[in-house]
């Protein structure tokens, strides 16, 4: 039995779920405005989505991507794949080491005073990180779909 289509299905499905969830985070914050109750709900929702959908999806992406690479149909030495993996590692680093603590600080600032300077500063930083993450995600998806650096 050929397992490649199943690994590919898992890989594409995980990308849809993970990227889709992450791309909604800025919308959650925008819809919440500066109302403390709505903001804390939205930020808690972002954390929940990230833990329950985002992170598990990226784990499935990694495992299924490695399986696809080991299938022999693609070479890990392909430039498009090396760049994609490097960007994925960068995205993972940003998500775990930078974004997760930033979201915790954003939640604390929203709980304290969503109209204050501390919240505004944390919100700007979180938005920047969300945009960087979205850019990395789009770049990775483009590399995986178009394979522009194939030799």
N, CA, C and O atoms as a GROMACS GRO file, in nm:
protein
  604
    1UNK      N    1   0.083  -0.118   0.000
    1UNK     CA    2   0.000   0.000   0.000
    1UNK      C    3   0.089   0.125   0.000
    1UNK      O    4   0.186   0.133   0.075
    2UNK      N    5   0.055   0.221  -0.083
    2UNK     CA    6   0.131   0.345  -0.094
    2UNK      C    7   0.082   0.444   0.012
    2UNK      O    8  -0.032   0.488   0.006
    3UNK      N    9   0.167   0.479   0.108
    3UNK     CA   10   0.129   0.568   0.217
    3UNK      C   11   0.149   0.715   0.181
    3UNK      O   12   0.103   0.803   0.254
    4UNK      N   13   0.217   0.743   0.069
    4UNK     CA   14   0.248   0.881   0.032
    4UNK      C   15   0.123   0.970   0.025
    4UNK      O   16   0.126   1.080   0.082
    5UNK      N   17   0.014   0.930  -0.041
    5UNK     CA   18  -0.104   1.019  -0.045
    5UNK      C   19  -0.161   1.050   0.094
    5UNK      O   20  -0.214   1.159   0.115
    6UNK      N   21  -0.150   0.956   0.187
    6UNK     CA   22  -0.201   0.980   0.322
    6UNK      C   23  -0.114   1.080   0.397
    6UNK      O   24  -0.164   1.167   0.468
    7UNK      N   25   0.018   1.067   0.379
    7UNK     CA   26   0.109   1.164   0.441
    7UNK      C   27   0.089   1.302   0.380
    7UNK      O   28   0.091   1.403   0.450
    8UNK      N   29   0.069   1.307   0.248
    8UNK     CA   30   0.045   1.434   0.181
    8UNK      C   31  -0.087   1.496   0.228
    8UNK      O   32  -0.094   1.617   0.251
    9UNK      N   33  -0.190   1.414   0.243
    9UNK     CA   34  -0.319   1.462   0.293
    9UNK      C   35  -0.303   1.519   0.434
    9UNK      O   36  -0.355   1.626   0.464
   10UNK      N   37  -0.232   1.447   0.521
   10UNK     CA   38  -0.208   1.495   0.657
   10UNK      C   39  -0.130   1.627   0.655
   10UNK      O   40  -0.158   1.719   0.732
   11UNK      N   41  -0.032   1.635   0.566
   11UNK     CA   42   0.052   1.753   0.557
   11UNK      C   43  -0.029   1.876   0.511
   11UNK      O   44  -0.021   1.982   0.573
   12UNK      N   45  -0.105   1.860   0.405
   12UNK     CA   46  -0.185   1.971   0.353
   12UNK      C   47  -0.295   2.009   0.453
   12UNK      O   48  -0.321   2.127   0.476
   13UNK      N   49  -0.359   1.908   0.512
   13UNK     CA   50  -0.464   1.936   0.611
   13UNK      C   51  -0.411   2.010   0.731
   13UNK      O   52  -0.474   2.104   0.780
   14UNK      N   53  -0.294   1.969   0.780
   14UNK     CA   54  -0.233   2.037   0.895
   14UNK      C   55  -0.195   2.181   0.859
   14UNK      O   56  -0.208   2.271   0.941
   15UNK      N   57  -0.150   2.202   0.736
   15UNK     CA   58  -0.116   2.339   0.692
   15UNK      C   59  -0.241   2.426   0.689
   15UNK      O   60  -0.238   2.541   0.732
   16UNK      N   61  -0.350   2.372   0.639
   16UNK     CA   62  -0.475   2.449   0.633
   16UNK      C   63  -0.520   2.487   0.773
   16UNK      O   64  -0.554   2.603   0.798
   17UNK      N   65  -0.520   2.392   0.864
   17UNK     CA   66  -0.568   2.418   1.000
   17UNK      C   67  -0.473   2.512   1.074
   17UNK      O   68  -0.518   2.610   1.133
   18UNK      N   69  -0.344   2.484   1.072
   18UNK     CA   70  -0.247   2.565   1.146
   18UNK      C   71  -0.237   2.707   1.094
   18UNK      O   72  -0.246   2.802   1.171
   19UNK      N   73  -0.219   2.721   0.963
   19UNK     CA   74  -0.206   2.854   0.905
   19UNK      C   75  -0.339   2.929   0.917
   19UNK      O   76  -0.341   3.048   0.949
   20UNK      N   77  -0.449   2.860   0.892
   20UNK     CA   78  -0.580   2.924   0.902
   20UNK      C   79  -0.606   2.979   1.041
   20UNK      O   80  -0.653   3.092   1.055
   21UNK      N   81  -0.576   2.900   1.142
   21UNK     CA   82  -0.597   2.947   1.280
   21UNK      C   83  -0.509   3.068   1.308
   21UNK      O   84  -0.557   3.168   1.362
   22UNK      N   85  -0.381   3.060   1.272
   22UNK     CA   86  -0.289   3.169   1.302
   22UNK      C   87  -0.325   3.298   1.230
   22UNK      O   88  -0.302   3.407   1.284
   23UNK      N   89  -0.379   3.288   1.112
   23UNK     CA   90  -0.414   3.409   1.037
   23UNK      C   91  -0.533   3.483   1.096
   23UNK      O   92  -0.559   3.597   1.058
   24UNK      N   93  -0.606   3.421   1.188
   24UNK     CA   94  -0.721   3.488   1.250
   24UNK      C   95  -0.682   3.572   1.371
   24UNK      O   96  -0.764   3.651   1.418
   25UNK      N   97  -0.563   3.558   1.423
   25UNK     CA   98  -0.528   3.621   1.550
   25UNK      C   99  -0.541   3.773   1.547
   25UNK      O  100  -0.592   3.833   1.642
   26UNK      N  101  -0.495   3.836   1.440
   26UNK     CA  102  -0.508   3.982   1.431
   26UNK      C  103  -0.654   4.024   1.427
   26UNK      O  104  -0.691   4.128   1.481
   27UNK      N  105  -0.737   3.944   1.362
   27UNK     CA  106  -0.881   3.976   1.357
   27UNK      C  107  -0.943   3.970   1.496
   27UNK      O  108  -1.026   4.054   1.530
   28UNK      N  109  -0.904   3.871   1.574
   28UNK     CA  110  -0.955   3.860   1.711
   28UNK      C  111  -0.926   3.988   1.789
   28UNK      O  112  -1.014   4.043   1.855
   29UNK      N  113  -0.801   4.034   1.781
   29UNK     CA  114  -0.763   4.155   1.855
   29UNK      C  115  -0.838   4.278   1.804
   29UNK      O  116  -0.883   4.361   1.882
   30UNK      N  117  -0.852   4.288   1.674
   30UNK     CA  118  -0.923   4.403   1.617
   30UNK      C  119  -1.070   4.404   1.660
   30UNK      O  120  -1.124   4.509   1.696
   31UNK      N  121  -1.133   4.288   1.656
   31UNK     CA  122  -1.274   4.281   1.696
   31UNK      C  123  -1.295   4.312   1.844
   31UNK      O  124  -1.399   4.364   1.883
   32UNK      N  125  -1.196   4.281   1.926
   32UNK     CA  126  -1.208   4.304   2.070
   32UNK      C  127  -1.201   4.452   2.104
   32UNK      O  128  -1.257   4.495   2.205
   33UNK      N  129  -1.132   4.530   2.022
   33UNK     CA  130  -1.119   4.674   2.052
   33UNK      C  131  -1.037   4.696   2.177
   33UNK      O  132  -0.934   4.632   2.196
   34UNK      N  133  -1.083   4.786   2.265
   34UNK     CA  134  -1.012   4.816   2.389
   34UNK      C  135  -1.094   4.782   2.512
   34UNK      O  136  -1.062   4.824   2.623
   35UNK      N  137  -1.202   4.705   2.492
   35UNK     CA  138  -1.285   4.663   2.603
   35UNK      C  139  -1.214   4.550   2.678
   35UNK      O  140  -1.179   4.448   2.618
   36UNK      N  141  -1.193   4.568   2.807
   36UNK     CA  142  -1.116   4.471   2.887
   36UNK      C  143  -1.174   4.330   2.878
   36UNK      O  144  -1.099   4.234   2.856
   37UNK      N  145  -1.302   4.316   2.894
   37UNK     CA  146  -1.365   4.183   2.892
   37UNK      C  147  -1.347   4.116   2.756
   37UNK      O  148  -1.310   4.000   2.748
   38UNK      N  149  -1.375   4.191   2.651
   38UNK     CA  150  -1.361   4.134   2.516
   38UNK      C  151  -1.216   4.105   2.482
   38UNK      O  152  -1.186   4.004   2.419
   39UNK      N  153  -1.126   4.193   2.524
   39UNK     CA  154  -0.984   4.172   2.496
   39UNK      C  155  -0.930   4.049   2.566
   39UNK      O  156  -0.862   3.967   2.506
   40UNK      N  157  -0.961   4.036   2.694
   40UNK     CA  158  -0.910   3.920   2.767
   40UNK      C  159  -0.970   3.791   2.711
   40UNK      O  160  -0.902   3.688   2.706
   41UNK      N  161  -1.097   3.797   2.668
   41UNK     CA  162  -1.158   3.680   2.604
   41UNK      C  163  -1.087   3.649   2.472
   41UNK      O  164  -1.054   3.533   2.445
   42UNK      N  165  -1.063   3.752   2.391
   42UNK     CA  166  -1.000   3.733   2.260
   42UNK      C  167  -0.858   3.678   2.276
   42UNK      O  168  -0.820   3.584   2.205
   43UNK      N  169  -0.780   3.735   2.366
   43UNK     CA  170  -0.642   3.691   2.384
   43UNK      C  171  -0.640   3.549   2.442
   43UNK      O  172  -0.557   3.467   2.402
   44UNK      N  173  -0.729   3.520   2.535
   44UNK     CA  174  -0.740   3.383   2.586
   44UNK      C  175  -0.781   3.288   2.474
   44UNK      O  176  -0.733   3.174   2.468
   45UNK      N  177  -0.869   3.333   2.385
   45UNK     CA  178  -0.908   3.252   2.270
   45UNK      C  179  -0.792   3.227   2.176
   45UNK      O  180  -0.778   3.116   2.123
   46UNK      N  181  -0.709   3.327   2.155
   46UNK     CA  182  -0.590   3.311   2.072
   46UNK      C  183  -0.498   3.205   2.133
   46UNK      O  184  -0.450   3.116   2.063
   47UNK      N  185  -0.475   3.216   2.263
   47UNK     CA  186  -0.389   3.118   2.331
   47UNK      C  187  -0.448   2.978   2.321
   47UNK      O  188  -0.375   2.881   2.299
   48UNK      N  189  -0.579   2.967   2.337
   48UNK     CA  190  -0.646   2.838   2.330
   48UNK      C  191  -0.633   2.779   2.189
   48UNK      O  192  -0.596   2.662   2.174
   49UNK      N  193  -0.662   2.859   2.088
   49UNK     CA  194  -0.649   2.813   1.949
   49UNK      C  195  -0.506   2.771   1.918
   49UNK      O  196  -0.483   2.669   1.853
   50UNK      N  197  -0.412   2.848   1.965
   50UNK     CA  198  -0.272   2.817   1.937
   50UNK      C  199  -0.232   2.684   2.000
   50UNK      O  200  -0.163   2.603   1.938
   51UNK      N  201  -0.275   2.662   2.124
   51UNK     CA  202  -0.241   2.537   2.193
   51UNK      C  203  -0.315   2.416   2.136
   51UNK      O  204  -0.258   2.308   2.127
   52UNK      N  205  -0.442   2.435   2.098
   52UNK     CA  206  -0.525   2.321   2.056
   52UNK      C  207  -0.523   2.295   1.906
   52UNK      O  208  -0.543   2.181   1.863
   53UNK      N  209  -0.498   2.398   1.826
   53UNK     CA  210  -0.496   2.381   1.681
   53UNK      C  211  -0.360   2.413   1.619
   53UNK      O  212  -0.304   2.333   1.545
   54UNK      N  213  -0.307   2.530   1.651
   54UNK     CA  214  -0.183   2.575   1.589
   54UNK      C  215  -0.066   2.482   1.614
   54UNK      O  216  -0.010   2.425   1.520
   55UNK      N  217  -0.028   2.468   1.740
   55UNK     CA  218   0.089   2.386   1.773
   55UNK      C  219   0.074   2.239   1.730
   55UNK      O  220   0.167   2.184   1.670
   56UNK      N  221  -0.039   2.174   1.759
   56UNK     CA  222  -0.053   2.036   1.710
   56UNK      C  223  -0.046   2.026   1.557
   56UNK      O  224   0.010   1.930   1.504
   57UNK      N  225  -0.101   2.124   1.489
   57UNK     CA  226  -0.095   2.122   1.342
   57UNK      C  227   0.048   2.133   1.293
   57UNK      O  228   0.087   2.064   1.199
   58UNK      N  229   0.126   2.219   1.356
   58UNK     CA  230   0.266   2.234   1.315
   58UNK      C  231   0.347   2.109   1.348
   58UNK      O  232   0.442   2.077   1.277
   59UNK      N  233   0.311   2.039   1.454
   59UNK     CA  234   0.378   1.911   1.484
   59UNK      C  235   0.345   1.808   1.375
   59UNK      O  236   0.434   1.737   1.329
   60UNK      N  237   0.218   1.801   1.334
   60UNK     CA  238   0.178   1.711   1.226
   60UNK      C  239   0.248   1.752   1.096
   60UNK      O  240   0.292   1.666   1.020
   61UNK      N  241   0.258   1.882   1.072
   61UNK     CA  242   0.328   1.930   0.953
   61UNK      C  243   0.473   1.882   0.952
   61UNK      O  244   0.523   1.836   0.849
   62UNK      N  245   0.539   1.894   1.065
   62UNK     CA  246   0.679   1.852   1.072
   62UNK      C  247   0.693   1.702   1.047
   62UNK      O  248   0.774   1.661   0.965
   63UNK      N  249   0.614   1.622   1.116
   63UNK     CA  250   0.624   1.476   1.102
   63UNK      C  251   0.586   1.432   0.961
   63UNK      O  252   0.658   1.353   0.898
   64UNK      N  253   0.474   1.483   0.910
   64UNK     CA  254   0.432   1.443   0.776
   64UNK      C  255   0.529   1.496   0.670
   64UNK      O  256   0.553   1.430   0.569
   65UNK      N  257   0.582   1.615   0.692
   65UNK     CA  258   0.681   1.670   0.598
   65UNK      C  259   0.807   1.587   0.594
   65UNK      O  260   0.862   1.563   0.486
   66UNK      N  261   0.854   1.544   0.709
   66UNK     CA  262   0.971   1.456   0.712
   66UNK      C  263   0.941   1.323   0.641
   66UNK      O  264   1.025   1.271   0.568
   67UNK      N  265   0.821   1.269   0.663
   67UNK     CA  266   0.782   1.145   0.596
   67UNK      C  267   0.779   1.164   0.444
   67UNK      O  268   0.825   1.078   0.370
   68UNK      N  269   0.725   1.276   0.400
   68UNK     CA  270   0.722   1.304   0.257
   68UNK      C  271   0.863   1.317   0.201
   68UNK      O  272   0.893   1.268   0.092
   69UNK      N  273   0.950   1.384   0.277
   69UNK     CA  274   1.088   1.398   0.233
   69UNK      C  275   1.161   1.265   0.226
   69UNK      O  276   1.242   1.242   0.137
   70UNK      N  277   1.132   1.178   0.322
   70UNK     CA  278   1.198   1.047   0.325
   70UNK      C  279   1.138   0.948   0.224
   70UNK      O  280   1.192   0.839   0.205
   71UNK      N  281   1.028   0.986   0.162
   71UNK     CA  282   0.963   0.896   0.066
   71UNK      C  283   1.048   0.873  -0.058
   71UNK      O  284   1.027   0.776  -0.132
   72UNK      N  285   1.144   0.960  -0.080
   72UNK     CA  286   1.228   0.946  -0.198
   72UNK      C  287   1.177   1.024  -0.318
   72UNK      O  288   1.244   1.032  -0.420
   73UNK      N  289   1.059   1.081  -0.306
   73UNK     CA  290   1.004   1.159  -0.418
   73UNK      C  291   1.061   1.300  -0.423
   73UNK      O  292   1.057   1.366  -0.527
   74UNK      N  293   1.115   1.345  -0.311
   74UNK     CA  294   1.175   1.477  -0.302
   74UNK      C  295   1.311   1.463  -0.235
   74UNK      O  296   1.331   1.374  -0.153
   75UNK      N  297   1.402   1.550  -0.270
   75UNK     CA  298   1.534   1.550  -0.208
   75UNK      C  299   1.542   1.661  -0.104
   75UNK      O  300   1.500   1.774  -0.128
   76UNK      N  301   1.597   1.626   0.010
   76UNK     CA  302   1.618   1.727   0.113
   76UNK      C  303   1.723   1.830   0.069
   76UNK      O  304   1.739   1.934   0.132
   77UNK      N  305   1.793   1.799  -0.039
   77UNK     CA  306   1.894   1.892  -0.089
   77UNK      C  307   1.837   1.992  -0.188
   77UNK      O  308   1.908   2.080  -0.236
   78UNK      N  309   1.708   1.980  -0.219
   78UNK     CA  310   1.645   2.079  -0.307
   78UNK      C  311   1.642   2.214  -0.236
   78UNK      O  312   1.603   2.223  -0.120
   79UNK      N  313   1.682   2.317  -0.307
   79UNK     CA  314   1.692   2.449  -0.244
   79UNK      C  315   1.557   2.497  -0.192
   79UNK      O  316   1.551   2.555  -0.083
   80UNK      N  317   1.450   2.474  -0.265
   80UNK     CA  318   1.317   2.516  -0.221
   80UNK      C  319   1.280   2.451  -0.088
   80UNK      O  320   1.219   2.514  -0.002
   81UNK      N  321   1.319   2.324  -0.072
   81UNK     CA  322   1.286   2.252   0.050
   81UNK      C  323   1.376   2.296   0.166
   81UNK      O  324   1.330   2.310   0.279
   82UNK      N  325   1.504   2.317   0.137
   82UNK     CA  326   1.595   2.364   0.242
   82UNK      C  327   1.552   2.502   0.293
   82UNK      O  328   1.553   2.527   0.414
   83UNK      N  329   1.513   2.591   0.202
   83UNK     CA  330   1.467   2.723   0.242
   83UNK      C  331   1.337   2.710   0.322
   83UNK      O  332   1.320   2.776   0.425
   84UNK      N  333   1.245   2.626   0.275
   84UNK     CA  334   1.118   2.605   0.345
   84UNK      C  335   1.138   2.552   0.486
   84UNK      O  336   1.074   2.599   0.580
   85UNK      N  337   1.227   2.453   0.501
   85UNK     CA  338   1.255   2.396   0.633
   85UNK      C  339   1.320   2.502   0.723
   85UNK      O  340   1.286   2.512   0.841
   86UNK      N  341   1.410   2.580   0.667
   86UNK     CA  342   1.475   2.687   0.745
   86UNK      C  343   1.371   2.789   0.793
   86UNK      O  344   1.373   2.830   0.909
   87UNK      N  345   1.281   2.828   0.704
   87UNK     CA  346   1.175   2.921   0.743
   87UNK      C  347   1.083   2.859   0.849
   87UNK      O  348   1.039   2.928   0.941
   88UNK      N  349   1.054   2.729   0.835
   88UNK     CA  350   0.971   2.660   0.933
   88UNK      C  351   1.038   2.660   1.071
   88UNK      O  352   0.972   2.680   1.172
   89UNK      N  353   1.169   2.636   1.073
   89UNK     CA  354   1.243   2.640   1.199
   89UNK      C  355   1.238   2.782   1.257
   89UNK      O  356   1.219   2.799   1.378
   90UNK      N  357   1.253   2.883   1.171
   90UNK     CA  358   1.243   3.022   1.217
   90UNK      C  359   1.105   3.053   1.271
   90UNK      O  360   1.092   3.120   1.374
   91UNK      N  361   1.002   3.006   1.203
   91UNK     CA  362   0.864   3.027   1.248
   91UNK      C  363   0.841   2.959   1.383
   91UNK      O  364   0.777   3.016   1.471
   92UNK      N  365   0.893   2.839   1.398
   92UNK     CA  366   0.879   2.767   1.525
   92UNK      C  367   0.949   2.843   1.637
   92UNK      O  368   0.895   2.855   1.747
   93UNK      N  369   1.068   2.893   1.610
   93UNK     CA  370   1.142   2.971   1.709
   93UNK      C  371   1.063   3.096   1.749
   93UNK      O  372   1.043   3.123   1.867
   94UNK      N  373   1.017   3.171   1.649
   94UNK     CA  374   0.940   3.292   1.677
   94UNK      C  375   0.817   3.258   1.760
   94UNK      O  376   0.785   3.328   1.856
   95UNK      N  377   0.748   3.150   1.723
   95UNK     CA  378   0.625   3.112   1.793
   95UNK      C  379   0.646   3.074   1.937
   95UNK      O  380   0.572   3.117   2.025
   96UNK      N  381   0.748   2.993   1.962
   96UNK     CA  382   0.770   2.940   2.097
   96UNK      C  383   0.846   3.038   2.186
   96UNK      O  384   0.808   3.062   2.301
   97UNK      N  385   0.954   3.095   2.134
   97UNK     CA  386   1.044   3.175   2.216
   97UNK      C  387   1.003   3.321   2.226
   97UNK      O  388   1.027   3.386   2.328
   98UNK      N  389   0.940   3.374   2.121
   98UNK     CA  390   0.909   3.517   2.120
   98UNK      C  391   0.759   3.543   2.133
   98UNK      O  392   0.716   3.621   2.218
   99UNK      N  393   0.678   3.477   2.048
   99UNK     CA  394   0.536   3.508   2.043
   99UNK      C  395   0.459   3.460   2.167
   99UNK      O  396   0.377   3.534   2.221
  100UNK      N  397   0.484   3.339   2.212
  100UNK     CA  398   0.411   3.287   2.329
  100UNK      C  399   0.428   3.377   2.452
  100UNK      O  400   0.328   3.411   2.516
  101UNK      N  401   0.551   3.417   2.487
  101UNK     CA  402   0.565   3.510   2.600
  101UNK      C  403   0.501   3.647   2.572
  101UNK      O  404   0.449   3.711   2.663
  102UNK      N  405   0.506   3.692   2.446
  102UNK     CA  406   0.445   3.820   2.411
  102UNK      C  407   0.294   3.816   2.431
  102UNK      O  408   0.234   3.914   2.476
  103UNK      N  409   0.232   3.703   2.399
  103UNK     CA  410   0.088   3.690   2.419
  103UNK      C  411   0.055   3.689   2.568
  103UNK      O  412  -0.046   3.746   2.610
  104UNK      N  413   0.139   3.623   2.648
  104UNK     CA  414   0.116   3.625   2.794
  104UNK      C  415   0.125   3.768   2.848
  104UNK      O  416   0.044   3.810   2.931
  105UNK      N  417   0.225   3.843   2.801
  105UNK     CA  418   0.239   3.983   2.845
  105UNK      C  419   0.122   4.068   2.796
  105UNK      O  420   0.074   4.156   2.867
  106UNK      N  421   0.076   4.040   2.674
  106UNK     CA  422  -0.038   4.113   2.620
  106UNK      C  423  -0.163   4.089   2.704
  106UNK      O  424  -0.238   4.182   2.732
  107UNK      N  425  -0.185   3.966   2.744
  107UNK     CA  426  -0.300   3.932   2.827
  107UNK      C  427  -0.290   4.003   2.962
  107UNK      O  428  -0.388   4.060   3.011
  108UNK      N  429  -0.172   4.000   3.022
  108UNK     CA  430  -0.154   4.068   3.152
  108UNK      C  431  -0.178   4.219   3.139
  108UNK      O  432  -0.242   4.279   3.225
  109UNK      N  433  -0.129   4.278   3.032
  109UNK     CA  434  -0.150   4.423   3.011
  109UNK      C  435  -0.297   4.453   2.986
  109UNK      O  436  -0.348   4.556   3.033
  110UNK      N  437  -0.367   4.366   2.913
  110UNK     CA  438  -0.511   4.387   2.888
  110UNK      C  439  -0.591   4.374   3.016
  110UNK      O  440  -0.687   4.448   3.037
  111UNK      N  441  -0.552   4.281   3.101
  111UNK     CA  442  -0.621   4.264   3.229
  111UNK      C  443  -0.599   4.384   3.320
  111UNK      O  444  -0.688   4.424   3.394
  112UNK      N  445  -0.479   4.442   3.313
  112UNK     CA  446  -0.447   4.556   3.399
  112UNK      C  447  -0.514   4.685   3.350
  112UNK      O  448  -0.587   4.750   3.425
  113UNK      N  449  -0.489   4.721   3.224
  113UNK     CA  450  -0.546   4.846   3.170
  113UNK      C  451  -0.536   4.845   3.018
  113UNK      O  452  -0.432   4.880   2.963
  114UNK      N  453  -0.643   4.804   2.950
  114UNK     CA  454  -0.637   4.796   2.804
  114UNK      C  455  -0.627   4.931   2.734
  114UNK      O  456  -0.608   4.937   2.612
  115UNK      N  457  -0.641   5.040   2.809
  115UNK     CA  458  -0.628   5.172   2.748
  115UNK      C  459  -0.494   5.237   2.782
  115UNK      O  460  -0.466   5.350   2.741
  116UNK      N  461  -0.412   5.165   2.855
  116UNK     CA  462  -0.284   5.221   2.899
  116UNK      C  463  -0.172   5.202   2.798
  116UNK      O  464  -0.185   5.132   2.698
  117UNK      N  465  -0.060   5.267   2.831
  117UNK     CA  466   0.058   5.262   2.744
  117UNK      C  467   0.118   5.122   2.737
  117UNK      O  468   0.166   5.079   2.631
  118UNK      N  469   0.116   5.050   2.849
  118UNK     CA  470   0.174   4.915   2.850
  118UNK      C  471   0.099   4.824   2.753
  118UNK      O  472   0.160   4.748   2.679
  119UNK      N  473  -0.034   4.832   2.755
  119UNK     CA  474  -0.111   4.749   2.662
  119UNK      C  475  -0.082   4.791   2.517
  119UNK      O  476  -0.064   4.705   2.431
  120UNK      N  477  -0.079   4.921   2.490
  120UNK     CA  478  -0.054   4.968   2.354
  120UNK      C  479   0.081   4.918   2.303
  120UNK      O  480   0.092   4.875   2.188
  121UNK      N  481   0.182   4.922   2.389
  121UNK     CA  482   0.316   4.876   2.352
  121UNK      C  483   0.315   4.725   2.323
  121UNK      O  484   0.368   4.680   2.222
  122UNK      N  485   0.253   4.648   2.412
  122UNK     CA  486   0.247   4.502   2.394
  122UNK      C  487   0.164   4.466   2.271
  122UNK      O  488   0.197   4.371   2.199
  123UNK      N  489   0.056   4.541   2.246
  123UNK     CA  490  -0.029   4.514   2.130
  123UNK      C  491   0.047   4.541   2.000
  123UNK      O  492   0.035   4.464   1.905
  124UNK      N  493   0.124   4.649   1.995
  124UNK     CA  494   0.204   4.678   1.875
  124UNK      C  495   0.304   4.566   1.850
  124UNK      O  496   0.320   4.521   1.736
  125UNK      N  497   0.371   4.521   1.955
  125UNK     CA  498   0.470   4.414   1.941
  125UNK      C  499   0.403   4.283   1.898
  125UNK      O  500   0.455   4.213   1.810
  126UNK      N  501   0.290   4.250   1.957
  126UNK     CA  502   0.219   4.127   1.920
  126UNK      C  503   0.173   4.135   1.775
  126UNK      O  504   0.184   4.036   1.701
  127UNK      N  505   0.121   4.249   1.733
  127UNK     CA  506   0.079   4.265   1.592
  127UNK      C  507   0.197   4.246   1.498
  127UNK      O  508   0.184   4.179   1.395
  128UNK      N  509   0.311   4.303   1.532
  128UNK     CA  510   0.430   4.285   1.451
  128UNK      C  511   0.468   4.137   1.440
  128UNK      O  512   0.499   4.087   1.332
  129UNK      N  513   0.464   4.068   1.553
  129UNK     CA  514   0.496   3.925   1.553
  129UNK      C  515   0.396   3.844   1.473
  129UNK      O  516   0.433   3.751   1.402
  130UNK      N  517   0.267   3.878   1.484
  130UNK     CA  518   0.165   3.809   1.405
  130UNK      C  519   0.190   3.830   1.256
  130UNK      O  520   0.177   3.737   1.176
  131UNK      N  521   0.227   3.953   1.218
  131UNK     CA  522   0.254   3.981   1.077
  131UNK      C  523   0.379   3.909   1.028
  131UNK      O  524   0.380   3.856   0.916
  132UNK      N  525   0.483   3.905   1.108
  132UNK     CA  526   0.605   3.831   1.072
  132UNK      C  527   0.572   3.684   1.056
  132UNK      O  528   0.613   3.620   0.959
  133UNK      N  529   0.497   3.629   1.151
  133UNK     CA  530   0.458   3.488   1.144
  133UNK      C  531   0.376   3.460   1.019
  133UNK      O  532   0.398   3.361   0.950
  134UNK      N  533   0.281   3.548   0.990
  134UNK     CA  534   0.197   3.530   0.870
  134UNK      C  535   0.282   3.535   0.744
  134UNK      O  536   0.262   3.456   0.652
  135UNK      N  537   0.376   3.627   0.740
  135UNK     CA  538   0.466   3.636   0.624
  135UNK      C  539   0.548   3.509   0.606
  135UNK      O  540   0.564   3.460   0.495
  136UNK      N  541   0.600   3.456   0.717
  136UNK     CA  542   0.675   3.330   0.709
  136UNK      C  543   0.586   3.216   0.662
  136UNK      O  544   0.627   3.135   0.579
  137UNK      N  545   0.463   3.210   0.714
  137UNK     CA  546   0.371   3.105   0.673
  137UNK      C  547   0.340   3.112   0.524
  137UNK      O  548   0.343   3.011   0.455
  138UNK      N  549   0.311   3.231   0.476
  138UNK     CA  550   0.279   3.248   0.334
  138UNK      C  551   0.400   3.211   0.247
  138UNK      O  552   0.386   3.147   0.143
  139UNK      N  553   0.519   3.252   0.290
  139UNK     CA  554   0.640   3.218   0.215
  139UNK      C  555   0.661   3.066   0.210
  139UNK      O  556   0.696   3.012   0.105
  140UNK      N  557   0.639   2.998   0.321
  140UNK     CA  558   0.656   2.853   0.325
  140UNK      C  559   0.554   2.786   0.234
  140UNK      O  560   0.589   2.697   0.156
  141UNK      N  561   0.429   2.827   0.243
  141UNK     CA  562   0.326   2.768   0.158
  141UNK      C  563   0.360   2.792   0.010
  141UNK      O  564   0.346   2.701  -0.072
  142UNK      N  565   0.404   2.913  -0.024
  142UNK     CA  566   0.441   2.942  -0.163
  142UNK      C  567   0.555   2.852  -0.209
  142UNK      O  568   0.552   2.802  -0.321
  143UNK      N  569   0.655   2.832  -0.124
  143UNK     CA  570   0.766   2.744  -0.160
  143UNK      C  571   0.718   2.600  -0.182
  143UNK      O  572   0.760   2.534  -0.277
  144UNK      N  573   0.630   2.554  -0.095
  144UNK     CA  574   0.582   2.416  -0.107
  144UNK      C  575   0.494   2.396  -0.231
  144UNK      O  576   0.496   2.290  -0.293
  145UNK      N  577   0.419   2.497  -0.268
  145UNK     CA  578   0.329   2.485  -0.383
  145UNK      C  579   0.403   2.507  -0.515
  145UNK      O  580   0.391   2.427  -0.607
  146UNK      N  581   0.481   2.616  -0.524
  146UNK     CA  582   0.542   2.653  -0.651
  146UNK      C  583   0.682   2.593  -0.673
  146UNK      O  584   0.728   2.583  -0.786
  147UNK      N  585   0.750   2.554  -0.562
  147UNK     CA  586   0.885   2.498  -0.571
  147UNK      C  587   0.973   2.581  -0.665
  147UNK      O  588   1.031   2.527  -0.759
  148UNK      N  589   0.983   2.712  -0.640
  148UNK     CA  590   1.047   2.802  -0.736
  148UNK      C  591   1.198   2.785  -0.747
  148UNK      O  592   1.257   2.830  -0.846
  149UNK      N  593   1.260   2.723  -0.652
  149UNK     CA  594   1.406   2.713  -0.652
  149UNK      C  595   1.454   2.576  -0.697
  149UNK      O  596   1.568   2.537  -0.671
  150UNK      N  597   1.365   2.502  -0.765
  150UNK     CA  598   1.405   2.368  -0.810
  150UNK      C  599   1.510   2.380  -0.919
  150UNK      O  600   1.503   2.465  -1.007
  151UNK      N  601   1.607   2.294  -0.909
  151UNK     CA  602   1.716   2.294  -1.010
  151UNK      C  603   1.688   2.192  -1.118
  151UNK      O  604   1.766   2.177  -1.211
   0.00000   0.00000   0.00000
